[in-house]
Amino acid sequence: MLPRVADSLSFLYLDMVRVVQDDTGVCAQIQTPDHRTDLVYIPTAALSCLLLGPGVSITTPALTTLARHGTSVVCVGAGGVRAYAAVLPDSLTTNWLEQQVATWADPARRLDVAIRMYGMRFQDDKLPQTVTLDQLRGMEGQRMKALYKILAQQHGIGRFRRNYHPDQWHAQDPVNLALSAANTCLYGIVHAALLALGVSPALGFVHAGTQHAFVYDIADLYKAEITLPLAFALHQSTNPEQEARRRFREDLRLLRLLPRIVQDVLALLTPARTDAPGADADTESRSERRDVEMVHLWDPKAGVLPAGVNYASGGD
């Protein structure tokens, strides 16, 4: 069993370094102003994911060690705000991917996750038990309108309307430009977290029809808290896109958001608790770890069968 997410460093972001393997372990070579090379050793066995930012080069032996320790490696943009590619270890369990697919394919369970996602956006506000998804979409629209109005009044910019027109990008106002740029950064962070968990970014519960559907689902949980206030604060900026990206990297505290994303994703994909003895303990345990299980075989009647077994019938 790999270290629990809560016990490990979870995620480490690097940029402008060379990652190599020496006789001791994997280390990052850092060039000092006086042209010396300092070595910082990376605790590979305690990492869930290593984010490689701009200016990073990595050797094959270092990648081999990371894979052997079950650490996912994701190539990202500056500050980890965009995910470009990922190298996932063979030891990364498919447990959460299978859980996501099973939940997504069951209309009742998918609806339950979608409703819980909306509930997380409303935080402490208790939703009616009989609320429908259509009603939740309407309530979410009203919530965002109210938030736009409050933020606009706080910054004295009059009425605000959310617009996104890629074909008329530079004709938009600074708040809309900053919001689009900040949301893109948020999508990158969520994407990196989903890849590290081994789940599919394409199988969304509220969104559908795009390879980033689940990314949009999870990112929507944090927009009201993170990207919206940032965008309105830049209403007088002459370069809102660049300023939004810079402020996002500086203020977000990346290593605190990523574990939060992981916790929320696993909580959403974990089935509702039952009254069975030990159910609560098992749910809490599974939501905080990534089990490295042996490969097994699937059978529609018997369920899981052990691999590495010769199932030929007796005789010659």
N, C-alpha and C positions, 0 to 999 in steps of 0.2 A: 504494500500500500504506500503510495506517495504521501508526503506530508499534507495534512489538512490545509485547505486554503487559508483558514484563520491563523494557522501556525507558521506558514511559510511567508517569504517575502512577496509571494504572489507574482509581482511584475517588476521588472527592472528595465529602465530606459537608458540607452547609450547613444551618444553621438560624438563625432570627430575623434574616434579611437580606432585602434586595430586590435581585434580579438584573436588571440592565439592560444595554442596549447603548449605548455612547457612540461618539465618533469614533475611539477607539483600539481598543476591543474589548469583550468581555463582562466586566462587573465586578460585584462584590457591594458594595452600599451598607450600611455598618455605622454605626449610631447610637452615638456615644460618650456617656459619662456627662455630659459638659458640652454635650450637644446639638449637637455637630458631626457631620458625615457624612464618614466615611473611606471611601476606595475601595480595594478589593482586586481586582486583575485576575485573571481565571481563564484559565489556559492551555488554552483549548478544544481546540487541535490536538493536545495531548498527553494528553487525557483519553479514557478508554474509556467512563466512566459518571459522571454527576453525580447524586448523591442529594440530593433536596430534602426536608428535614425540616420539623418544625412551625415556623410563623411565617415561611415563605418565600413571597415573591411574585415572579413572573418575567414579563417583558414579551414580547410576540410577536417583536420584533426579536432579542432575546436567544435565544429558542428557535430562530429561523431560523438564526442563526449556529451554534448547537450542532448542529443537524441538518446543516448544510452541512459541518461538520467531522467528521461521523460519530459524534457523542457521544450515547449513550443517556441519557435523562433519566428517573429513577424517583422517584416520590413515595413517601416512606417515613415511618415513625413516628420518634419520638425516638430518636436514636442509630442510626438506620437499621435498627431491629430488626423492622420490619414493612414489607412492600411492598404498596402500594395500587393504583398504576397506573403505566404506563410509556409514554413517547413514544420510539419506536425510529426511527432515521433510515433513509431509503431505502438508504443506502450500506452498511447492516449486511448482511454476506454471509449467505446461507442455508447456507453450507458445513457448519457444525456442526449445524444443524437437519436437513439431509439426511443427514448421517452418523448422527445419533441415530435418525432414522426407519428408515434402512436396517438399522442394528444391532438396533433393537428388533423389527423385523418378521422377522428371521431367527432362528429358535429357537436355533440353535447359537451364533450370535454374542451373542444376548441372555444365554444361559447363561454364556458366557465372561465377560461384563461383570459379571453377578451374582456369580460366583465371585471375580472380582478385587476386587469391593467388599467381600466378606467377608474376603478376604485383607488388605485395607488396614486393616480393623478389628483384626485380630490383629497387625498391624505386623510385628515381627521374628520372630514364631513361624512356622516353615515348615509349610505345610499339606501333607498327603499329596497326591500327584499324582492319585490315583484317587478323591479325596473327592467325594461327591455333594452336590447342593444340600440334600437332606433332612438329610444328616449335618452340613452347615454350619449349618443352622438350629438343630440340637441343640447343636452346639458353641458357637454364639453365645449360646444360652440359658444354658448352663453358665458361660460367661465373664461374663455380666452378673450371674448369681447370686453368683459369686465376688467380683465387684467390689462389689456391694451389701454383702456380708458384711464385706469389708475396710473400706469406708468407715464402716459402722455401728460396727465395733469401734473405729476411730480416733476417732469422735465420741462413743462411749459411749452409744449410743441403743438397744442391744439389737437384736432382730431387725427387719429392714425388709422390707416387701413392696410392690412397685410396684402402686398402684391409681390408676385414672382413672375417676371417676364424675361426669360433668357434672351429672347430676340431683341429686347430693348433694355439691356442690362444697365447701361450707364445713365439711362433716363430716370431711374428709380431714385427715391429719396435716400438719405444716408442711413436711416434706421433700417429700411428694408435691405439695403446692401450689406450692412453690418450683420443683420440677422441671418441672411443667407450664408454669409461667410462663416459665422460662428456655428451655425447648424451643420455645415459641412465638416467642420473640425470635430464636432460632437459625434457625427456619424462615423468618422474614422476611428475614434476611440472605442465606440461600441463594437464596430466591426472587428477590431483587434481582439477585444475581450471574447467575442463569440467564437472566433477562430481558435483562440487558446483553449476554450472549453470543448471544442470539437463538435459544436452544434452547427446547423445550417443557417446562414444568414438569409436564405431565400424563403424559408417556410415561416411566414408571419401569421399572426392570429387576428390582428386588426387590419393590417395592410396585406395586399396580395398582388400578384402579377409582375413582380420585379425580383431580381436577384438580391435585393437589399430589403425585402419586406420586413424581416425580423429585426434588422438594424433600425428601421424607422419605428417599429413598435417600441423597442427599448429606449431609443433616444427621446421619444415623446414623453417619457416619464420624467425627464430632467429639464426640458426646454424652459418651462415656466420659472424654474429656479435658477438656471444658469445662463442660457443664451439670450432670453428676452431682456432681463435687466441690463446685460452687457450692451446689447444693441441700442437700447434707448439712451444709455449713457454716452453713446457716440453720435448723438443726433447733430452735433456741430462739427464733426470731424471732416477734414478735407479729403481724407483717404480712409473711409470707414472699413473697407474690406481688409486692408493691411493692418489697421489698428485693431480690428476685431480679432484677427488671428494672433497678433502679438499679445494682446491683453488676455486672450483665452489661454495661451500657453503659460503666461505668468501667474494668472489668478486661479487657474483650475486645480492646481495641486494634483497632478495626474495620478500619482501613486495612491491617492485616497479615493478617487472616483472609480478606478478600475475594480478594486475589491468590492465596492458597493454595487457595481454593475453585475459582477459575478454572483453576489448574494441574491440580488433581485431576480436574475435569470433562473437560478436554480430553485428559488422559492416558487416562481411561476410554473416551472415544469414539474415540480413535485406534486404528486396527487394529493387531493384533500385528505386530511387525517381521518382515521376511522377510530372506532371505540375498541378495536382489537387490542389485546394486551401487547405492550411493547411497540405499538405502531408509532407513537410519538417519538420514542427514542430512536427507532430505526430511521424515521424521516429526518430527524435532526442530524443523525450521523451521516446519512447518505448525502445530505445537502451540503456537507462541508468537506467532502473528500472526493478523490478520483481514484477508484479502484482499478488496479491493473490486473485484469482477468485473463485466463488462458482462452485461446480461441476455441469456440464451440460450434456445434452444428445445429441447424434449425430443423425441426420436424413439425408439421401441422397438427399431429396428434400427440406425440410424446413431449413436444416442447423443446427444451434444450438437451442436446446429447453431447457427450464428451468427444472432442476431436482426438486425432492420433490413435484411433481404434480401428482395427480391420473388421468391418461389418459383413464380410463375406460369409455365406452359409457354410456349414460343415461339408466335409468331403474333400475331393481333390482340388 
